[in-house]
């Protein structure tokens, strides 16, 4: 019977199932693997022995010698090996740092091999600005990560997958993991300005910022360019560093089909540790007592919350009804859990096909991602819409390379995605769709656990009220249940299409090494938001505990209808590039050159400001290398930005770099310990034209008003509200970089970089003159100066112990520290302990009050201690200590923090504020990836962390006095006289119903956000290849992975993840994954 295509597919699927079922046997059977069994059945074997040496005749230890993936040995301490192989076999000799050697065995029984150093390392290409260079000749500071490492993350956002992977790059998911809004804050070597710190991002050489939507399976490498030698060619856009993303391309060879599937289950890394209803009321009463007020909740209310059935007679005929009413009247809600699910699903499917001939190479990728929401929502059949927070993305990429002639190659790159994002139509908290969920968390955290609801009861409780209507709580004026289910929806559709077409003409007919490249790119983005808003009838409630009754009163009488709306915008971008390139070797001389011109144009329609943007410029590079020892690199960018006046529109940004490959000197050549040593140094100038949404600041801004000013002839007036400055120009960054690349024993590679940057001409309004002169508004000027310096260390270790065991360790550590040198800041008056709050500090440095911890806990613990502090005293040595007054929001009480009078004037006030902690941009970031391969198993652990990183935590989610009380677990051990006297643990100042002198910026609430996170842990198993090839499968790997499973930090409160900036944003998620990857 002839097999049809359908039958073949069914047969392959069946065979795949059988093989998966055989995994335990193949992995743990003492009789060997499937492939070993298969090979042992082959008839006709012979024994081959020999010795493996390097070019100098030195035996090589640990060389892997194989005849098949399942049959191999390693050389001993004398470089000798013995192996049994089938007749007609081919031996493969592989060793790190040496060229792989293949030898046909034939009838021989002895084979001696000499292995040569792998000169391919000299030819390996590194992606640099507007091109590639040989790795050996690169003198710029560049770090890279490959696709394999990026695929170890389950994050829908590729930028989050970069966290901890690259030295110098900090990626923070400060906004949380809300589906469709999980953007990352990216910093390269910290921050050196207040006017936009995000690096320039290029995808396949084109400025594109949609890194969030890229699938790791379509990415080949991500490189970060850090010093001026690497970024000067980008001129006015290179000051914050550059991230280069290179997508995969086809290679000459057989067609390869790769299919990946990943199923995840997500949960929040950190949730508020709630208190029960009776604990809430007890804590609120404690706050009332501390404020000298009557207790808010009676003992009966607290007791009934603890035991709703208290006092009921089980023999009463109406017991069941009364019990049900009591449970309704005295609930113990976990509102957070009632609004948010414990788990939500995420599914990802990726299919790509690649290959090619000498004429045409291709890579085509398609992916599907669905991120389910964590909200408990009512069914769509009931509401008529879906309010779930969710995201679905469809992505496509096609990269084609076509050799039209021997000297002319053309390429076409196409990429697109469609992303559908849903969310509930809750009232916005901050004004845009991104903050819908933020508003929801805001009111969820503020809900009391004993608040009745979330809806009116059905008829079974016997109340005269319309059932299933929202109950609006008094404390927040809106119900989180209503915000999720009864306020409507928002559905956002984002589409993107980007295309690049170009070619390279090898002009050897003029001279060898000369080529001409050109590329035209077009990107189109469309964003549409469909909304439905509704307001339904709601009720207010009051509980009469004396009469055991609950009363309902309608506060919104009528049900509304769903009001539909639609909004959106479109954006398109055009990028044109043309370059002339030259690369040639003359004996020991390597010469390279490039000159490039570029034009950018982009426009947004539907935005508040939809004027088009234009940029143009040119870049050039000259490289020279002598004998792979002495290297010289000169780069420059000459760019124009319309943000500035015609006389300052163009700028020149040069850089120079030198390198010395010491290991290629005669005194180190052939050294077995130091196998590579390169010294690098660079200096240059780059710029930044990032001025936010303020455009054309060199022009004065005028506003028309129908009133105010001096009216002329009864008409309205036009007045100048922002004077222009015709002399404005871009920020300037002068950068130095000194680096060492070191390789030891071919196993260890170490890279160290030290950098110095001075950012000057930072755009800001003038501070001193306006305040001294009483001028309310001043034009923007190039005034600020910030110094930034630091270092980066990368250490990699790769070791193949034998054919079955391989270990890879990759670590990086980065440190940066900025300091404001000049900010045109008005000094504070005499008496201020710090007269400048910006100058001399790090950018965005927090100032606050220092707590006096000398008594062990920093609180006023006894009345005697408080009296001595406020009234003064004479110590045992006769020294008089004057009293100190708090000129703060309130006077100190027992349980409040005791502050240090920094300036010694006897008053705690604004003058005593000092720098506390660090800033919201970490000074330290690091990552450690350890991978171990044993036979067909692979195991990976990835740790990531940041340090010297802090923020002021305040307001909702921290303070207990928000709304009518917001309490968490750590409030249960707040200061009380009884707790202090008993020597019990105290974790929080005294509770209060209002503001206190403790709830301000101090070194308790300015918290250390340093953390170490188990970013990923993965266990995989690859089925033996010989058995798979029988059914047309080249490789099949199954794996289990966890992301963000454990976080170690120092936060004093436990309501939020340390990576997030506050307590009411959508939380960061941890994931548990399983999946497989199959290659045909």
N, C-alpha and C positions, 0 to 999 in steps of 0.2 A: 504494500500500500504506500502510495506516495505521500510524504510528509508535507503538510501545508504550513504556511507561516504561522498560523494560529496554533497548530499542533506543536511546532518548535518552541513557541513562547511558553506554552503550557508545560512542555517537557523541562524547559529551563527553570521555571518556577518550582516545579515538583522537585527537581534535583537540588535547588537551592534550599528548600525546606528540609530535605534529607540531610544535606550537609550541615545546616544549622543544628539539627538534632544530634549530629555526631560530634559537636564541639566538645562536650565534656570528655568523650572517649579520646578524641584526638589530643586534648590538652593534658589529660591526667593518666591515660593508659600507660602501663609500664611497657607495652609492646611497641611504643614509638608512635609517630604521627601517620596520618593517611599517606602522606607523600613518602615517608620512609618505608612503609609497607609496600607501596607501589614500586619503589626503586629496588627493594630487596628481591623482588620477584624477577627482576631482569637477569637474564642469563649472561655469562661471560664477563668476569671481572678480572682486574689486574691490579697489582700493587705498584705504586710509583713513589719514589723517594727523591730527595734533592736538597739543595741549599739555596737560600735567597739572600742576596747581598745588595748593597747600594753601589753607586758608580765607583766608589773608592775601594770596594772589596770588603767593606765592613758588614758582618752578618746583621740582618734585620730581625728583631725579635717581635713576635706577635703579628706577622703578616698573615692575613686570612687567605687560605687556599681552598677553593671550592670547585666541585664539578657540577653541582646543582644547588638550589636553595636549601636542600635538606642534607647535603653531604659535604662536609668541609672539616678542615683542621687549621691550626695556627702553628707558625714556626716556633721552635724552642729558643733557648738562650743562645744557641749557636747558629740560629737561622735555619735549622734543619726541619724537615717535615716528612711524613709518610702518610699516604692516603690510598685507600682502595677505590677504584673507579671502574665504571662499566667500559666495555670495549668501545673504542671510537669516541671517548669523552674528550672534552676540552676543559683544561684547568684555567681558572681565573685567580690571579694574584692581586690583592688589593690591600693598600696601606695608606693611612692618612698622610697627606703631604707628598705622595708619590703617584706617578702615573700607573693606572691599572694595566696589567699585562695578561694577555690571553695566549695560551699555548695548546696546540693540538697534541694529544698524547701519542696517538698512533700505536706503534708496537714498543715504544720506549718504556723502560722501567726506572730510568734516572733522568731527572730534569733539573738543571741548575739555571737560576734566573738572576739577572741583574736588573734592579729597578731604578728608574731615573726620577729625580725630583720633578714634581708636577709644575712645569712652567706655565700651565694654564692659569695659575694664580696671577702671573704677570699680565695675562691677557684678559682676566676677568673684568667686566665692565661695571661701573658704579654710576647710578643715575645722579646727575648734577643738574644745575640750572640750565635749561634749554639744551640738554644733550646728555652724553655719557662720556666717561673717561675711564682709562685703565685704572684699576684699583691701586696698583703700585705707584701711580703718578698723582693720586689725589692728595692734596695738601690742605684741603678744607676740612672743617669739622662737620661730619655727616654720620648719622646713625640710621640703621635700617632694621626692619622686621619683615619676615616673610609671611606668606599666606598660611602656612601650617600653624604658626603660633597664633595668628589671628582667629583661626577656626576653633581654637580652644575656648572661645567665649560664646555664650548664648545670647548676648545683648543684641537687640535689633539695631543698635546704633554702633557703627564701626568705630566711631570716636571713643566710645566707652571701652571698646576692646583694646585700645592703645594704652590704657592706664598701666603704668609700671613696665611697659615693654621697651621704651626707648629712653636712653639717657638724655636728660635735659628737657624732656616733654612731660608736662603735668596735665593729666586729664581728670577733671572733677565732675561728677554727676550731681551737682549741687541742687538741681531742680527736680530730682527724683526720677521715677521710672514710669510716669504716666504714659500709656500707649499713645504714640504719635507726638509726644512732647518730651522725649527723654534726651534733650540736647546736653552736650558736654561743654564745660568751660575748658578751653585749651590754652596753655601757656608754654612758651618756649623760653627757657632760662628765666622764668619768673616774669615780673612786670617792671617796666621802666617808664610808664606813662599812665596818665588817667584818661587818655583819649582813644581807647580801643587797644586791647592787647592781643587779640586773636591773630594767630599767624596767617599768612597768605596760604591758601590751599589750592593746589593744582592737581587735576586729574588728567593724566595723559597729556601733560604740558599745557592745559587750558585752565585758566582761573575758574574754578567751580567750587562752591561751598556746600554741595549736597553730599558731604561725607557720611551723613547720618543714614542715607538710604542705600549705601553700597553693601553688597553681600560679600562676605569674606572669601567666598569661593570664586569670585570674579577678580580678586585682587592678587597681583603677583608680589609686589613689595610696597611698603610704605617707608619713605625716607624723610628724615628731618634735616634741613639745612640750617646751621646755627650761627656760623660766623660770617663776617663780611666777605671772605673769600668765596663763600657759597651763595650769598644772597645779594651781592652788589649788582648782579645783572638784572635784578628786579627793581633796582632803583628806589623810587619813591614808595614802593609797596613792600620793601624787604626788611624794614627795621625790626619787626616782631618775629622774624624767622619765617621759614617756608616749609610746608609739608607737601611732599611730592608723592602722589599715589599713582602707581603704574598698574594698569589692569593686564590680565593675561592675554597672550597672543598664541596663535597656532605655530606648530613646529613641523618641519618636514618629517614625515613618518606615517605610520598607519593611523587610521581614524580611531580615536579613543572616546568612549562614552562613559561619563562619570555621573552617578546618581547618588544623592545624599538625602537622608531623611533624619529629622531630629524632632523628638517630642519632649517638651519640657512642662514642668509644673512649677509655678511661681508662688512665692509667699513673701511677705514683707520681712526685711532683715530686722526691723525694730518696730515695735508697736507700743503705744502708751500702756503702762502698767496701771490699770484702773483700780479703783477702790469700790467696795460694795456700798449699797445705799446707806446702811446703818453707819459705816465708816465715814462716808461723806458727811452725814449730818453731825456726827461726833466732831469731825475736824472743823466744820463750819461753826459749831458752837464754841470750839476752842478759839477760833479766830475772833468771834464776838466777845468772848471773855477778855482776850488780850487787848481789845479795843475799848474795854470798859462798857460794853453793851450787854443787853439781855440776850440770853440764848435764843436762837432762831427756831430750833426744833425741840419739841417736847419729848420727854422720856417715852410717852405712849407711842408717838410717831416712830421713834427709833426702834422701840421694841416690836411694834407691828411690822416694821420693815424687816427686822431680823426673823420674826416668826409671824407671818400674816394670819395664821389661824389662831393666834393667841386669844383666849376668851370665848371661843366658839364652842358650842355644845355638840359633839358628834351625834347625839341622839335627837337633835332638833330636826323635825321633818324638812326644814328648809336649809339644812346644813350644806348641802352640795351647792345651792345657789349662793349662799352667803360666803362660802369658801371661795367660789369662783370670783365673786365681787371683790373679796379681800385681796386676792392675788392681782386683780386688775388695778385696785386702788393703791396697793403698796408694792410696786414692782421693784425689781433689782436688775435694771437694764445694763447690759454691756453694749452701749450704743455703737462703739467702734466695731464690735463683732457683728452687730445686727446690720450695719451698713456695708461693711467690707467682708468679703469671703476670706476664708483661710487660704485657699488655693485657687489659682486660675491657670488655664492651659495656654501653651504656646506651641505652635507647630511650624516647622520649616521644611520645605522641599526644594532641592536644587538639582538641576539637570544641566550638564554642559557637554558639548561635543567639540573635539579639537583634532587637528591633524593637518595634513597638507602634502603637497608635492613641491618640486623645485619651482613650479610656476605659481601656485596658489597655496597660501596657508590661512587657516581659519580657526577662530575660537568663538563659539556661540554659547551663551549662558542664559538660562531662564530660572527664576526662583519665585517661590511663593512663601509668604510669611503671614501668619495670623497670630495676633497677640490678644488673647481674651481678657476681659475686664475683671476686676476684683469686686465689683459692686453687686449687692443683692438687689435685683430688680424684679419688678412684677412682669408677668408675661406680656409679650407684644400683643397677643390676642385680646388682652384686657385693655391695654392702654391705647392701642392703635399705632404705637411707635416703639422704638427700641432705645432706651436711655443709657444702655450699657457703655462704659468707657472701654473702647476696643480699637484695634487697628488691624487692617488687612493691607498687605502690600504685594503687588505683582511687579517684578523687575525683569528686564531683558537687556542683554548686551550682545553685540556682534562686532568683532574685530577681524577685518579681512586685510590681508597683504597680498598684492598681486605684482609679480615681476613681469611687466609689460615687455621689456627688452632686457638685454644683458646689463644695461647701464641705467635703466629707469624702473623704479619701483613705486607703485601707488598703494595707498591704504584708505580704508573707509572704516570709521569707528561710529557705531550707533549705540546709544544707550537710552533707556526710558524706564519710567516707573509710574505706576498708578497706586496711590495710597488713599485708602478710605479710613477716616478717623471719626469715631462716634463718641459722644459724651452726653451727659444729662444737661438739661437746660436750666440749671440752677443759676441764681443771681450771680453775676460776675463779681469777683473780689479782686479788683485791680484793673478791670476794664476790658479784657480781651478773652478769647476762647481758651487760651492756655490756662487761665486761672479758674475755670469752672469747678474743677475738682478741689482746688485750693479753698474755694468758698465752702464747699461741702465739708471738708475736714475742719474748717474754722468753726462751723456750727456744731459738728459732731463732737469735737473735743469739749465744747462748752455746755453740753447737755448733762443734766443731773441724772444719776442712775435711777432715782425714784420718780422721775417725771412720767406721768401717765401717758400711755399711747403705745404705738405711734398713731393709731386711728381709733375712732369711736367703736365701741363694741357692737357685736351683732345682737339680735333679739333674745338670745339665750340668757343674757344677764338681766333682762327685764327693764332696761332703762329706756326712757322716752327720748330717743335721739336717733337721728338718721345714721345708719351703720356705715362703716368703712369710709368715714370722712377724716381728713387730716386734723390732728390736734396740734395747735400751735403753742409751743412752750413759752412760758413767760420769760425765761432767762435769756433766750437767744432770739425771740420773736420770729423764728422760723424753724421748721422741723427738718432734720437731715433726711428723714424718710420722704418728706414732701420734695426736698431738693433733688432727690434721686428719681422719684417716680411720678410726681404730680406737677412738675414745672415745665415739661416739654423735653425737647432734645436739640442737639446740634449735630449735624452730619457734615463733615468737611471732606471734600475730594481734592486731592492734590495730584496733578499730572505734570510730568516733566519729559521732555524729549531733547536729547543733545546729539549732535552729529558733528563729526570732523572728517574732512576729506583733504587729502594732500598727497605729496609725492616727494621722492628724492631722486635727483639726477646726478649720477656719478660721472663727472666731467673729466675722465681720464684722457680724453682726446686733447685737453688743454695741458694738464699736468696731473701726474699721479697724486691721489689723495684729495683732490678737489671735488666738492659736491655742492649742489644747490638744493635746498629744502623749502617747501612751502606748505602752509596749512590754513584752511578756512574752517571756522567752527561756528555753529549756530545752536543756541540753547533757547528753548521755549518752556515757560512755566505757566500753568494756570491753576488758580486756587478758587474753589467755589464752596460757599457755606450755605447750607440749607438749614433753617431753624424753624422750630415750632414752639411757641410760648403759650402757656395756659395758666390761669389762676382759678383754683377750685374753692368750693365752700370749705370752711374750716371752723373748728370749735376751740374755745378755751375751756379749761376745767378748773375746778377748785374742790379740794377734799375737806370734808367736815368730819374730822376724826372723832369728835364727841358723839355725833349721831351716826357715825359709821356710814356716811353717805358721800357720794360724789355728784357734782353738779356740772352740767354742760351748758355752754352759752355760745351761740353762733356769733363769730366775729367777722366772718365774710359770708354774706347772705346768699349770693348767687354763684352758680357754677359758670365759669367762663368757657369760651370755645377756643380751640387751638388756632392761634394766629400764626400764619406762615410768613417767612421772610427769606430773602435770598440776597447774598452779597458775594463779592469776590474780586479778584484782580488777575491780570496777566502780566507776564514779564518776558522780555526776550533780550538776548545778549548775542553780540557778534564779536568774534575774535579773529583777527587776521595776523599771520606770522609769515615772515620770509627770512631765510638765513643763507649765508654763504659760509661753507665750512672747509677746513683744510686740516689734514692729519697725515703725517708722513714721517718715516724713519730714514735717516741718512747715517748709516753705520751706527755709531753710538749716540747719535743725536735724534731725539724725538721732538717733533715740532707740531704744534696744533694751533689753530686759530678759528675764530668764529665772529661773524658780525650779523646781527639780527635786527630787523625792524618789526614793530608790532603796533596794532591799532585795536582798541576796544571801544565798544559802544553798547550801552544797555539802557533800557527804559522800562518803567513799570506803569501800567495803566490801571486805574482804579484805586491807587494809593492817594493819601492826602497830598503828597508832593510828587507829581509824576513827570517832572522835567527830565529829559534824557541826560545821561552821563557820557562823557567822552574822555578817553585817555590815549595817548600815543607816546612812543619812545623807541629807543634803540638800545641794544646791548652788544658788548664785544668781549672777547676773551682771547688771550694769547698764552699758550703753555709751552714750556721748554723743559726737556729732560736730557741729562747727559749720563749715558751708561747706566741708566736706572739707579743712579746714585744722587745726583744733584737736580733739584726740581725747582722750577719757577713758574708762578701762575699770576697773571694780571687780568683783572676783570673790571668792567665798568658798565654802568647803566646811565642813560640819559633820557629822562622821562619828563613828560608834560602832564600836568593835572589842571583841569579847568576850575578847581576849587579856589585857585589863587589868581591874582591880577596878572595881566599880560607880562608885566616886567619880571614877575617872580614865578611864572608858570612852569618853566623848565629848570631842571636841576641835574648836576653832574655828580655821580656817585662812584668813585673808584675804589679798588682794593688791590692789595699785593700780598702774595704768599710765597714762602720758600719752604723747601723740604730737603732733608738729607737722609737717604736710606743707608744707615751706618752698616747694616748687615751685608751690604753688597761691597763693602770695602774689603781689600785683600786680607786685612788683619782679622776679619770676622767671617769671611767666606768659608763655608763648610763647617762652621761651628755647630756642634750637635745640641748645644743648650740654647743659645740665642739664634733661633732660626729666622727671625725677622726683627729689625729695629729701625724705626723711622721717626725722625724728629720733624715737627711742623711748627710754623709760625705765620701769622697773618695779621694784617692791619687794613682797615678800610672804613668807608663812610657809606651809610645807607640812609633812607628816609622813610617818612610815614606821612601820608596825607589824610589820615583818619580823623575826621572832625565831627563824627556822628551825623545827625540829620541836619546840622547847620551847613547850609550851602552858601557859597559866594559871600563869605564873611568880609571880603574886601569891599563889599557894597553896603551902604547904609540900608537899614530896614525901616520902612514907613508903614504906619497903620492908619486906616481911615476910621473916623468915629463921627457919629451923628451928634455927639454932644462932647463937651469938654473943650479945653483949649480956647482959642479966640475965634469965634464964628465970623465969617465974612459974608455979608449979604444974605444972611439967613441960611447959608449952606453949612454942611458938616465940615469937620477939620481933618487935616492930615498932619500927623506928628511923627517925629523920628523917635523910635523906641530902641534902636540899636545902631549906634554909629559904626560905620565901616572903617576898615583899616587897609589901605591900599598896599601896605608894606608886608602884609602877612605872607608867610611861606610855610613849607612843610617842616615837620620835626626832623632833626638830624641826629643820627646815632653813629658815634665813632666807636668802633669795636676792635679789640685786640684778642687774639687767641693763640695759645701756646699748647701744643699737643705732643704726645708720645704714643706710638703704636709699637707694641712689643709682643713677640711670639716666642714661647719657650717650649723646647722639646717637641714642637709641632702639635702639642696637646693643649697648651695654654695660650690664650691671646688676651692681652691687656691693652686697653686704650684709656689714656688720661688726658683731659683737657682742662686748662685754666683760662678763664676769660675775664675781660674787663670791658665794660661798656659805659659810655657817657651819653645820655640822651639830653639834648639841649633844644632850645627853641620850642619847648612844649607849649602848646596853645592853651591860654587861660585868660581870664579877665584880670585886669590890674588890681592889686590889692591895696597898696599903700596910698597912692595919690587920691583915689576916689574917697577913701575913708577920711583922710586928713582934710580933703577939700569939701567933703559933703556932697560929692557927685554920686547920684544913685546908680548910674549905669555907665560903663566904660567899654570901649571897643576891645575886642579880643586882640591879644598881643602874643608874640613868641617870647615867653619869659622863663618858664620853668627849666630847671636843670636837675637831673637825677643821675646818680652814679649807681651802677649795678655790677657786681662781680660774683664769681663763684667757680666751682669746679665740677667735673663729671668723671666718673670712673666706670668702666665696663670691663668685666672679667668673664671670659668664656673658657670652659673646659670640655673637651670632647675626647673620649677614650673608648677604643674598641679593645676589650680585654681578650675576647676570642670571637669566634664566628657567631656565638649565641648571645653574648652580653655586650651591651653598649650603654655608656653613660654620657649624658650631656648636662652641663650646668651653665646657666647663663644668668649673670647678675649685673645690675647697674645701680649706681648711687649718684644723686645730683644734689648740689647745694647752690643756692643763690641768695644774695642779700642786697637789697637796694637801699639807697639813702638819698634823701632830698637835699641837694646842695643849695639851691636858690628857688624861692617860691613867691618872691615879692609879697611877703606876709607881714602884716602889721603886727609889731610886737605887743604883747599884753603889758599892762601897767606894772609898776613896781609892786612887789608883793607876790606875784605869781611865781610859783616854784619853777615852772617851765614857761618862758616867755613866748616860745614858738611851739605851735602844735603840729606843724608840718615840716618846716625847715629843720634839718638835722635828724629827722625820723624816717622810718620806712613809709612808703606810700600807703595811705589808708590806715595808719597806725591808730589803734584805739587808746583813748585816754580815760582814766577813771581814778577811783579812790583805792588806796592801799589799805588793806585790813591789817590791824595789829594782831599778829598771831602769837604774841609772846606769852599769853596766858594758856595756850594749848589748843583753843578752839576758835578764837577770834570774836566771841560774843561777849556782851555784858551779861555775866552769869549771876551776880549778886547785887543787891541794892548798894552795898558798901563799895563795890567796884565801880558802879555807875556814879555814885556820889563823888568819889575821889576824882573820877575823870572829869566831871562837869563842874565841880565846885573847887577842886584843887585840894592839896594836902601837903604836909611836911613829912618827909621820910625819916627813917631811923637815924640818918646821918645829919639831920637838921636842914636838908636841902628842900626848898620850897618848890612845889610843882603847881603851876597855875591851872585853873580850870579851863576846860575847852568847851566851846559852844558849837552846836551843829546849826549851821545856816543852810539847811537842806529842806526837803519837803516836809519833814516832821522832825521833832526832837527825838533823841534816842530813848529807847525803853529797854527793859530787860529782854534779852533774846535778840536784840539788834546787833549789827556788826559794829565793832570798835575801830575807827579809822585813825590813821597816822596824820598828825598835823605837820605836813611836810615843811611849810615855811615858818612854823613856830610862832604864828600870830595869835594863837589861842582860839581860832575859828576854823571849823571844817567847812570849806566852801569851794567854789570853782577854782580858787587859786591853788588848791592842794592836789589837783588832778595831775597824774603822772602817766607815762606810757605803761600799758599793761599788756602782757602777752605779745602776740605777733599780729599778723594780718590775715585776711581771708585768702591770700595766695601763699601756699606753703613754700617755705624756704628749702625744705628737704623733700625729696621724693625718691623712691627706690622700688626695685622689683627683683625677684629671684625665681627663676624657672629651672626645675630639676626634672629631667626625663630619663627614664630607665627602660631599656628594651632587653627583654630576655626571650629568646626564641620568637614565638608568635605573640607574646604578651608585650604591651607597652603601658607604662605608668608615668603620669605627669602630675607634678604639684607646682602651683604658681602662687607665690605670695607677693602682695603689693601693699605699699604703705606710703604715708606722708608724715612729715614732722615739722615742728616749729610753725604751727598753724593754729589760729584761735579765732574766736568770734564772741560777740556779746549775745548771750541767749537771754531773751526777755519776753514779756508779754504772754500771750496764750500758749499753753503747752509747757510753761515754766512757772510763772507766777500763779498763786492760788486765788487772787482777788479778781480775776476776770469774770465778767457777767456776775452771777450770784454764787460764785465759787467754782473753781476748777481744781480738782485734787487728783494727785497721782500717788503711787506707792511711796515715793521718797518723802512726801509731805507727812506721812504717818510717823516719821521720826524727826519732825521739826522740833526746834528748841522749846522746852518747857522747863519750869523750875524743878518739877518733879523728876523729869528725865535727867537733868543735869545733876541733881542731888544723888540720884541712884547710880550715876556713872554710866548711864546707857549711851548708846551710839546716837549722835546728833548729826543729821545730814542737811539741815535747812534752817534758816533763821525763823524766828517766831512767826506764826501765822497771823494774818490780818485780813480784814474785809476791804481795806483800801490801800493807798500808797503808804510806804514806809521809807525810812532812810536807808534800809537795807536793799530795797529793790531799785538799785541804780547801777551804773557801770562801776563795777569794782572787781577785784581779783578773785571773787567767787563766781559771779555770773559771766565774766569774760573767761570762757572755758577753753582748755587745751583740747583741740580737735585732732591731735595726732592719732593715727590708727595704723594697725597692721591688719590686713584682710587676707583670708584664704580665698583668693580670687578665683581659683579653679583647681579642681582635682579630678583626674580622669584616668580610667582604666579601660584599655582596649585590647581586643584580641583579633588578630588577622588569621583567617583560615589558610592552611597550607595551599600554595599556589598550584602545585602539580595536579591535585584532585580537582581544583576549580577549572583549570583550562579544558578539562574534558567536556565541560558544558559551556564553554565560551566565555568564562569569567576570568579576568586577569587578577583581580584582587577583590576580597570581601573582608571588611573590617566592621566589627560591632563594638560599641563602647557605652560606658556609663560615665556621666560627668556631673559635678556639682559646681555651681558658681556662687560666690559671695556667701559661703556656708557659715563662716565664723569671722567675727570682727572683734579685735581687741582694742580697747580705747580707754581714755581717762575722763570721759564726761562725768560730771557730778549728777546730772539728771539723765534719765534713761528713756526719754520720750521720742528721741529721734536718732537717726544714723549720723555719725560724726561727719560724713561727707556732705551732708545737707546743710544749708545755710540757716534754716529755721525749723519750727516744729509743726507747721501746718501745710507743708508742701506734700505732694504725692510721694509716698515712701519709696526707697530703693528696694529692689526685690532680690531674693536669692532663688536659685533654680535647681531643680533636679532633672537631669536629662538622660534619655537613652536614645540611641540612634545607630544607623549603619551607613556605610559608604561602600558602593560596589562599582567596580570599573570593568568595562567590557573592552 
